[in-house]
Amino acid sequence: MPGQSGGRPQRGEARHRLGAELRRIRVAAGKTQRDIHGPTGSGHASNVENGHTQPSWDFIEKYLACGGEAQYLRSLYELARAESDEQRTEQRRGSQPGSFSPPRAPQEVAGLGFSDIRRHYLVERREERYSFDADGVGSSVTCVSTGRATRPGGVLFCSQHSYDADQKPDLLDVRAGDGCAVEHVDRHPTGSVRVYFRLSRRLDPGDPEPHTCSYTVDVNSSMRARPVLLGHPGPGTKQFSLQAGFTAPSTPRRIWWFATEDELSATMPGDGHEMEPAAGRYRREFDALVPGWCYGFAWQW
């Protein structure tokens, strides 16, 4: 973490990312800080865009008219606000001004909860590719995640999976692909798993490029899949890509995509949402994601 400069508050990594995104939006729109904030607001805007000052949401909203994505900016804002809260907590505990250093990301899985690891990184893009066999059984899903650290020294990543059509022990097996290795698997008697991966390199908030890792979950079942694929992209995820490949004779009679805050309505066909296969597969890119919404496919066998 860089130290203080010119008496300004120390720049936090999350604040820096938020400020850099606001600056990118403004420059792409061909606007100056004065254009957006007026003649008296450009000084404060400069501090925000350079990561020195935590802005209010009202401040950020002015960038939406310049092409900013509300959901993504809200995620960055919440991360930056949490970082500022941590700084104030550390200083109340006796730290000297400017001496705050964010806690390092955990290095080992032992003794940690699922959420303890997930809060140390942000997935910007996620892709899920499902395969179904000739009996309609979901045979595997390959997942590709691209993300960044929100705390220094990130080396762990985690995910959870289930196969709702069947519930038995040892239902799912996990194989690491590129960018990671399987560190530990928690198995539930109903077959669901929580998987912890060790990344192939250490991640820091200031990394110029995000890290991409992939893995495959194989399903050991003879039960035909439920006709729905449901995804819940987390805060900060800008894009979610979903693909499904079916094998004759078990192909959908109808299939549609959905983006909704109500899981129940996800199984109801939406106007204009029906899909046609391309090369035997169905694929859709979801962007402008809304936190808390679910995205996916539903079909009729």
N, C-alpha and C positions, 0 to 999 in steps of 0.2 A: 504493500500500500504506500503511495506517495505521501510525504509529510505535508504540513501546512505551507502555504506560500502567500506572502503578502498579507498575513493576518486573516485569510479567509478560512472557513471551515474546511476540514480535511475532505478530500474528494473520495467518496465511497464508490466501490465498483458498480453496484447496482444503480446508483445515481449517475455514474458516468455513462452506463449503457442507455439509461433513459434520456439523458441529455444529448448523447450522440444521435439517438433515433430522432429526437425532436429537431436537431440541426439538419439531419438528412432530409426530413420531410420539408422543412422550410426551404432549403437550397433547391430541392427537386421542383418545388412550386415556383421558383424564381422570386421569392420574397426576401425582404430584409427583416431584421428584428423590429425595426421601427414600423414597417408595414403592418406587422401583426400586433404589436403591443403599444404603438404610439410613441411619441417623442420622449415620454418620461419613463417608459417601461423597458427600454433597450438595455439598460445596465443590469437590471434584474434578470432579463432574458439571457444575457451573456453568461451570467453566473450559473444559470440553470443549464444551458446548453453545454457548458464546459464541466458540468458535474460538481460544481462547488456548492450548490444550493438545492434543497429539496423543494420542488414546486407543489402548488396545490392542484387539485383536479380541475378547478376552474381555469387555471393557467393552461393546462394541457389541452383542454377542450378547444382552445383557439386554434390548435394545430389540426383539428379534425377537418376544418374547412379547407385545409391545404392538402388534403389527401391522406391524412393519418388514419390508421385502422384503430377504431375505438377499443376493440377487445384486446389487441396486442398492447396498446398503450396502457390500458388499465392493468394488465398483468405486470408490465414493467414498473408502473407506478406503485403497485402493491409491494413488489419486491424492494423498491427503493425506500418506501415508507417503513417496511419492516427493518431494513438496515439502519435507518435513522433511529428507530426505536431502540435497537440493540446498542447503538452508540450512546444514547442517553442513559440507558440502564447501566452500561459499563462505567460511565463517568460518575453516576450516582454512587457506585460501589467504590469509588476512590481513585479511578484512573485520572491521570493528569490530562488536561485539555490537549487534544491532538495526538494522544498516545494510543487511541483505539486501534486495535487490529482485529478484524473479524475472526471468529473461530474457524479453525481449519476443518475441512470436510473430514468425516470419519474415514479411517484407513482400514478397519477390520469390521466384519459383519457381527462378530460375537457380541451379544448383549444389546444389540440395537434393534429398534422396531422398524417396521417398513417405512413409516413416515419420517423417521430420523434420517434415513438415507435420501428419500425423495426430495426433501426440502433443500438439498445442497446442489441441485442441478435443475435446469430448465430445458425441456424438450421443445425445440422449435418446429420440428417436422417429424411426423411418424407415418410409416407406410406398413400396411398389413395385407399379406397376400394369402388367401385361403384356397385350399384344394379339397374337392369332394370326389369320392370314388363312384363307381358305377351303381352302388347301392345307396347313394346319398349320404354316406358316412363322411363326416369331416375328417380327412386323413392327416392334414397338417396345416399350420399357418407359419409363414415366415414374416418376421417383424424387423423393420429397419428404423432406427431412431437416430435423429441428429439433434444434438443439444450442446449446451454450454454450462459451465459451473457457475453457481452463485456464491460459492465460498472457495477459498484457495485450497489446492491439493486434492481435488476430487478424483477418486479412483474407483468408486463403486456406483453401480446402477442397478435398479431393481424393477421387476414387473410381475404381474400376476395373471393367471389364466385358469379357465375352467371349460368344461364341455358339458353344457346344460342337459343334453339329451341322455347322459349316462352319469352314474354316480357310483364309483367304486375306487378302491385304493389303486395306486400305481397306474392311473389312467393316462397320464401325460408324461412324456419324456422330452427333455430339452437339450438341444445341441447348439453350442455357440458357433457363430460365423465369424465375420470380420470385426476387428476392433474390440473384442472382449473375450473373456473366458468364464465359464460357469464357476462361481465361487461356492455357492451353497443353495440347496433347494429345501424349502419347507413344504411338506406334503400333508394335505388334509385327508381324512378318511373318505370324504365324498369325491376325491379325485382332483380337486383344485390344487394349484401350486403357487407359491411365491418364490420367485427365482432372483438370486443375487449374483450379479456379474462383476468381475474385476476388469476394468478397462485397460486397454493396451498402452495407454499413456496417462500421465497426470494432467488434469484439467484445471485451469485457473480462469477467473472471470475476465482477465485481460487478454486471453488468447485471441489471436487475429482470426482464426477459423474455428468453427464448431467441430465437434467430434462425432463421427458416425459409427455405429455398431449394429450388428445384425445377429439374429438367432432364429432357430426354428423349433416349434413345438409340435411333436408328433403325437397323434391320438391313437390309443390302443382300445378300440371299441368296435362293436358291430351294430350299434344303434344309429339309425338315420338321424341326421342333424335336425335340430329345430330350425324352422325356416326364417331365421333372422340373424344378422350380424350386427352387433351393437358396439359402438365405440364411444368412449368418454374422454376426449382429449383434455389434458390438464391445462392449468393456467400458463399462459405464455406460448402455447402451441399455435403457430400461425397457419399450418397446413396439415391436413390429415388425408392420406390417400388410402383407398380401399379397393381391393381387387378380389374377385371370386371366380374360380374356374370349376366347372361341373363336367362330369363324365356321363355320356349316354349309357343307358337309357334314363338315368336319374337327372334330368334337367328341369329347370323351373318352367311351369306353364306361363306364369307371370312373375315379373320381378321389378321392384321399384326401389328408389333411394329415398332417404328421409333425412331431415335435419329438424329436430324438434326438442322442446324442453320437456315433453311428456312422453315417457317410454311407452305408455299404453297406445298412444296414437301412432307410434312408429310402425305398428303392424298393419295399419290401414292404408290402402293405396292413396297416394296424393295426386292431385290433378297435374298432369304433365310430367310426372316423375317416373313413369315407366321407362325401362331401359331395354336396349337391344345389344346382343353380344357382339364383341369384336374379336375375331380370331378365337372364338369359343370361350371368351372371358368377358366378365363385366367389370368395369373400372370407373371410378369417379374420384375426382380431386375436390375435397372440401376446403374452402378457405373462408376468411372473415368469420372465424369460429367464435361462438358465444360461450363463455365459461358456464358450465353447468348443463349445457345442452348435450343431447346424444345424436350421433350420426351413424348412418349405416345403410344396409340393404335389408329388405324383407321380400319374401316370395311365397308362391303357392306351388307345392309339388305337383 
